[in-house]
Amino acid sequence: SLQIPLRAGANFLFSPFDPMQSSRAMALYLALVLCGVATGVAAEQDARSAVTPVQKVIELMEGMLAKGKAEKHDEQVQFAAYKQFCDDTTVEKKRAISEANEKIEVLKADIEKYTATAAKLTQEIADHDEDISVWKGDQKAATNVREIEKADYDAMHKDYSESVDALQRAIAVLKKQAYDRSQASLAQVSRLKTLTLIPAEAKRAIDLFLVQDSEDPAEGLEVSAPEAAGYEFQSHGIIEVLEKLLDKFIDERTKLEKEEMNGKHAYDMLMQDLRAQIDQATQDRGEKAETKAKKLQAKADAQGDLTDTTTTKEADEKYLADLTATCQQKASDFESRQQLRAEEIEAIQKAIEILSSDAVKGNAEKYLPSFAQKAGSSLAQLRSSAADVPQQRVAEFLRVQGRHLNSRVLSALAVRVADDPFAKAKKMIKDLIVRLMEEANEEAEHKGWCDTELSTNEQTRKEKTEAVETLHAEIDELESSIAKLTEDISELTKAVAELDTAMAEATKLRQEEKTKNEQTIADAGEAQTAVAQALTVLKEFYAKAGEATALVQQQPTAPEIFDSPYQGMQSENGGVIGMLEVIESDFARLEADTTAAEATAQKEYDTFMTESRVDKAAKSTDIEHKTAKKQDEEQALTTKEADLEGTQKELDAALAYFDKLKPSCVDAGVSYDDRVSRRKEEIESLQEALRILNGEDMA
């Protein structure tokens, strides 16, 4: 049998060898006409005079065939572009994930370093806090002790002052002589007994002094005698006692004042020392707290970068996994769809062949074709000579030594000694020895100066070269980092733009597909209603027709006419109604399948939009962090370049000075030691030649 898909999910079975089924196929098209107009059966003669329904169906199916081939080709082109997107995006995401893993390792190491440094600083700060707390406690304790000592001093000093004052007044009273004093005048002496510092012995002496015959001599008389004298001055003993007490109290008060002054001085020195220690500890603590804050801030920044990088990496990994799954699913769907489209095209071609046969054309006039094929769509996912004997001996000696020492001076002198007179040769040798020795001294002095200058210059060149190289390395690193950040920002910005484009495109496609699906569902519902109406009309008609009764013969005899009731085309009725029921079920299935496809597409769209928004938010945050970091590094680069320019000028000056030193200080093929050695050998050779001329070695 052969399947002919009329719309998505609606398949009819036709056999080219079954006339009955061919008749039923024709009935299908009649039913479609009934669905459109819901009217009675058209007249057979009118149907024959118009274009046959089969021809219309063949034209429709040829249009379907052309459309199916075009859509199949368009789908191949669309999938090729989508597959290229999948491959390119997969490579890019894998690279981004690899770079994120490397960055995460670096950030974790930095975080551990910052954490360890912060923990060490926290312990040191705690030690400072403990020291400060102890010292402040010492301050408080010392202050409390000092306040107690000061209160004791004030009380004691007050007692001594009051005692001294009382003693002075009492002594002044007692020293008044040559007259008797009244009883009231001894009150100053009596008051001394109330002072706490007066010893018991002194109090007893005062009592003895005061105890007199206090009885009233005129006791018992009615008229009292004149007031008797309170005390008649007789002795200086009590005054001496009081004066000794006065001197003692004054000495003790003076000693107390000295002790108070010494105590206050010791307290002031202690407080000054404690304050100095607290101030230094507070300063150290503040510096360490500031350093700790910087380390914690650096840690927080690193953690922020780590979180952002991890989030971005996880989002990329999820996106890559989803993309891989989606791409694989789309590839599988593409193969299935291409196979289905090929089968559909083949089925349509066979159907056209069947409908073009004589068996179908012969019955075309009984049916009217009307059907539309659903065009499916789905959401696309966007993403490098002669002389005497001595002279001859000297000349020969000098020649040999000249060749041995490679000395042009000795070789030239050998020629001169051989040619010049004897005395002149000796003088020449002596002068040459002196000149060579002077040159040796001059060269030694120059060598010392050169060594100093070269050493200083070498150290300067080394330091400046290292500084320049370090600055170059730092600048290269900053430039590389800035370039990398610029590239990352550009890529992230591009990715965000691509996400925006993809989301907009997805929204547009979703809306179009939703509109089309809604229209399909509405059409399917309307078609179901029409088919149901057609079925009702046909069923009612044939039901009534089946109940028609026979005619009764009447008298007189009538002309011959039909004698059986007409019950309609009952033989065709079953096939038409059956086909209409199949059509109704196909429309119902079309509506259900389209509704399910719409729900699935909406769910995929919602998932895609949610993941895209999360990915966009993560990338936007990463762009902000990288932009801020890029600005900081650009500022650092400007500073480093200025430092490099200054250091390079200093290095150039040192190199220029070195070039000036080289002609006179740097060895030109022969080292200083070699020159000294050769000059020494030349001098020794000249001295030997002089001895030969003097006849010292004639033996």
ABEGO torsion letter per residue (X at the ends): XBBBBABBGBBBBBBAABAAAAAAAAAAAAAAAAAAAGBBBBBAAAAAABBBAAAAAAAAAAAAAAAAAAAAAAAAAAAAAAAAAAAAAAAAAAAAAAAAAAAAAAAAAAAAAAAAAAAAAAAAAAAAAAAAAAAAAAAAAAAAAAAAAAAAAAAAAAAAAAAAAAAAAAAAAAABBGBBBBAAAAAAAAAAAABAABBAAAAAAAAAAABBBABBAABGBABBBBBBBABBBABAAAAAAAAAAAAAAAAAAAAAAAAAAAAAAAAAAAAAAAAAAAAAAAAAAAAAAAAAAAAAAAAAAAAAAAAAAAAAAAAAAAAAAAAAAAAAAAAAAAAAAAAAAAAAAAAAAAAAAAAABAAAAAAAAABBBBBBBBBBBBBBBBXXXBBBAAAAAAAAAAAAAAAAAGBAAAAAAAAAAAABBAAAAAAAAAAAAAAAAAAAAAAAAAAAAAAAAAAAAAAAAAAAAAAAAAAAAAAAAAAAAAAAAAAAAAAAAAAAAAAAAAAAAAAAAAAAAAAAAAAAAAAAAAAAAAAAAAAAAAAAAAAAAAABBBBBBBOBBBBBBBABBBAEBAAAAAAAAAAAAAAAAAAAAAAAAAAAAAAAAAAAAAAAAAAAAAAAAAAAAAAAAAAAAAAAAAAAAAAAAAAAAAAAAAAAAAAAAAAAAAAAABBBGBBAAAAAAAAAAAAAAAAAAAAAAAGAAAX
